[in-house]
Amino acid sequence: MHTQQDCRALDAQDPLRHLRDLFTLPEGVIYLDGNSLGAMPQAAPARIAQVTTQEWGQELIRAWNSAGWFQWPQQIGDKIARLVGADAGELVATDGTSINLFKVLSAALTIARQDAPERTVVLSERSNFPTDLYIAEALCKERGCTLQLVEPDEIAGALNNQVAVLMLTHVNYRTGAMHDMAAVTAAAQAAGALTVWDLAHSAGAVPVALKSAQADFAIGCGYKYLNGGPGAPAFVWVHPHHAERFWQPLAGWWGHAAPFAFTPDYRPAPGIQRYLCGTQPILSMAALDVGVDTLLAAEPLGGMAALRAKSLALTDLFIELVEQRCAGNGIGLATPRAHAQRGSQVCLTRTEGAYAIVQALIARGVIGDFRKGDGGQHLDILRFGFTPLYIGFEDVWNAVEHLRQVLETGEWQRPAFNQSHAVT
């Protein structure tokens, strides 16, 4: 068993440990919820203040040119592309994940059904993130299509000649289970379907290779592992051989070939720029830019490969310590043990008190979160995200010690920890 001293030694040997200094982290807090909202970069307040007081305050509308605001979706998108295996000019930072999903799913359905009108099914996982399923359900109703939901092990068998689009989240938000993007994409395309990948829980957390996997469409979140701040703009990527095949449905003026020509007719911009829509939220864009830079700071140290190696070491350690030190307390493991099937989070299960246990941990300064089960095969989840930029090995040891104490003392049974909040 690893001791606390062992974990301190691992931290001392960690070549990524100084990246923690890029973040503002409250004293006494072990933050294991970066998979929901990334920690604030140290540079974010000054950067937002600069954009507010200097660029907006002094340059006013001139800042669209003088500060380069107009180019930010492409420039920040090029940075994100380096993290997800795409090329410059293929990805833009814009809008939110739900809006971007509507764009690409609509485009994928149109393209798929142009060649095969009989394909009317959007296939997805039953445990996919709900907003993805809601967007797909609404779009299917509009298009006269069907949303078919299956368990992960049923995906391959469900890929038939009725499926137009396979829509999956690369790393499952509930369990941390990760799909083999290249293999699943190849299987879908062999069956005649296009793929839409949600990278919300993988961009900045695990190596992603969109181009080499020959994925068709992808979207992702800016405020989780990309550390862009609450409600940060998301991103959208389309494989170049699809990018100009369709007008995305939200044909706003920023996606026009010449926005400031102000013509009454729409002419789509070339390539990925047509997936822009309206005016961008510049203050949020500035924060996202700083957040993405925290990931790029790891490039001289091995980049995503080095972050992935540390992430796996952290999650391995957490699983080992929980199973050794919290045994006999009804804790199960929902996250795959195999590295190739695991994202950067560990999800524990318990039949009773999962929400209250998380609340008790939060009161102690160990911040994770809770996800409710469905009363069937999906149990309640205690969810812990491990961001290797700012989580260390001794943090893991201490977090498990707090969990052990909460379980063994019954602290979670206090009434205060059993009162539901709006956000869990």
C-alpha positions, 0 to 999 in steps of 0.5 A: 500500500502507498503511504502518505510519504510515498505520495510526497515522494511521487510529488517531488519527482513529478516534472509537471508539479510546477504547473499547479502554480498556473492556478488559483486554488483555495488553501485547504481545498482538494479540487476533484471537480475539474471535470465539471468546472476547471480551476481558475488560471492565475492569469485570468483576472488580469487578462479579463481586466486588460480586455475590459479596461484597455481594449474595451475601455480605451479602444472601444469598437476599434478593438475588433481590429486593434486587439484582434477580437474578430480573429479570436474564434479561429486563433483560439480554435487553432490552439485547441486543435493542438490538443485534439489532433486536428490541424490549424484552420479546422476548429473554431471556438464558439457558442456552447456545446448544445448549440454546436451539437445542434449544428453538427448533428444537423449537418451530419443528418443532412449529409448522410441522408442525401446519399441514403434517404432511408437512413433515419436513425441517430444512434447513441448511448442510453447514458450519454450526457442528457443535453446531447440526447435532448438536442438529438431528440428534438432534431429527430422530431423535426426531421422525422428521424428516430433516436435509438439508445443502447448500452455501450456493448450494444453499439456494434450490433446496432450499426445497421443500414438504418443508422445515419449518425452515431453520436457518442461522448468520447469519455462518459460523464457518469462512469469515466469510460472511454471509447476507442475513437478510431475503432468505433469510427471505423465500424460506424463508417463501414456500416455507412454511418457518420460519427459525431463525437462530444469531447466535453470530458476528453479535450485537455484530459486525454490524448485525442486524435480526430484526424488520424481517427478519421472522425467526421464531426466533433464538439467540446466544452471550454470550461471543464479541462480547458479551464476557460471559466463558467459558461466558457465558449465551446468548440466545433470541429468538422473534417475538411471533407465535410466542412463545405458540403452543407450550410449549418442550420444557424446561418448567422452573420459571423458565418457569412463569407463577408460579414461586413458586406451586409448583403441580404443573402447568405453566402457561407464562409469557407471551411470551418468558419461557416460554423460560426453564428453570431457575435462572440462573447469577447470577455469569455473568449479572453478567459478561454484563451488563458485556460487553453494556455495552461494546457499548452504550457505542458507541451515542453514537458511532453504535452498531452502524453505527459498529462495522460501518464500522470492522470493514469497514475493519479487515478490508479492510486485513487482506486488502489487506496479507496479499495484498500482503505475504504473496504467494507463500506459498500463502495463500488467502482464504476470506472474501467480499470483498463487504461485504454478504457478510462478517462481522467475521472474515477466514479464510485458507487454506493447504494445508500447516501452517495449524495450525502457522502459527497456533501460531507467531503465538500464540507471538509474541502474535498470537492467532487460531485454527485450524479444520480442513478436511474434506479435500475442498473445505473447506481448513484455516482460519487464522481471525482475528476483528476486534472494533472495540471494541479492535482498531486499524489498527496492530494489523492492520499488526503482525499481518500483519508477524508473519504474513509473518515466520512464513511467510518464515522457515519458523518454523512448521515448528518441532516445538513448533508442530506439536504439537496441543492440546486446544483449537485 
